[in-house]
């Protein structure tokens, strides 16, 4: 039976095991993988010391690794393609997202490619409009991993509060909710896609609760 956890604003939220054989995420190809995470030891406890040594001879390492202190050692992942999971947590979007106020990272993934496309297209359109960019072509990278973990289930929330955290235009309630869930050591939130009817998404609060994905070529999709 799903367990209940206390939530903000007198809400109670149940947990749900999310088991996806394919978890889809789309990122801009102009953001190359941060190979430093692949080169480091599989022992994440010693990463800080190794990074400090690399910084001593390579000043660009600081830009590559980002804010590694935001990810506790026991939450880090290593190995081939690890940067795809680590990057959202070490290179945080200061403008935030649905479940982050911009002070910490979140790894978002969708249960289908179409859902991932619609979510990504919406947010990139906002970025382009905000920057007043002219019409342009954007090359994207499709990441496919798996998910098998227990998350907070947004569908278990009272309907009025659920509608507030899934507001199409405002993140005011959802960011507070995400921050409070994260402080209770929630691993993330399972929620209905706001941009794709019947689509579902996961917002993971730590790298080690999702699998390390691989990049898929268009011919493989």
Buried (B, 14 or more C-beta within 10 A) or exposed (E): EEEEBEBBEEBEBBBBEBEBEBBBBBBEEEEEBBEBBBEBEEEBEEBEEBBEEBBEEEEEBEEBBBBBEBBEEEBBBBEEBBBBBBBBBBBBEEEBBBBBBEEBBBBBBBBBBBBBBBBBBEBBEEEBEEEEEEEEEEEBBBBBBBBEBBBBBBBBBBEEBBEBBBEEEEBEBBBBBBBBBBEEEBBBBBBBBBBBEEBBBBBBBBBBBBBBBEBBEEEEE
